[in-house]
Amino acid sequence: MNRLLSLCLLFRTALPRPSESERVELWYQSGNTWPPRWQEESEEFQAAMAFREEELMQIPGLDERWENFMQFTASRMVPHFTEFGFKVIQTPVEMQKKLLAKVREGVSNWDSLPYEHDVDAIYHPEGMQPKFVNMGQVAREVFIYISSRWSP
């Protein structure tokens, strides 16, 4: 059995990968659609996903675009717990001020800011690893404030 598995793996790795056009053809031949329709999607969610797909197509790096498309596709596969997934809302001015103050405080101490962990989905030019401002208690205050006043 191990020899058969080894032979199959050897044969598989010896085959060339399909080109992008061949991969797309194989996708549709397998009965798939784009965008994927694995579950019901509200019109609002579909519009948000169409906008996001347009954004992703603008990412210049192929690896970065691939990583983002993987997340994008997964977001359409995971069961939705609300009508529209996540929603961007206008945050109250007082919360914006708290968040901005915390970011400015962090940026004013730039050299002491920790580096963001290496996350493939965060695009950054070579040699410019992103830094991280820990929002601490402010993040909790914002969450509590918004969740107590916003109804889906």
TASUL-V17436 format. One record per helix or strand. SS is the DSSP state (helix for helix, strand for strand). FROM is the first residue (numbers start at 1). LEN is the number of residues. If there is no record, write none. Layout:
# TASUL-V17436
((SS FROM LEN) (SS FROM LEN))
This chain:
# TASUL-V17436
((helix 2 13) (helix 20 10) (helix 43 15) (helix 62 16) (helix 93 16) (helix 110 3) (strand 114 2) (strand 131 2) (helix 137 13))
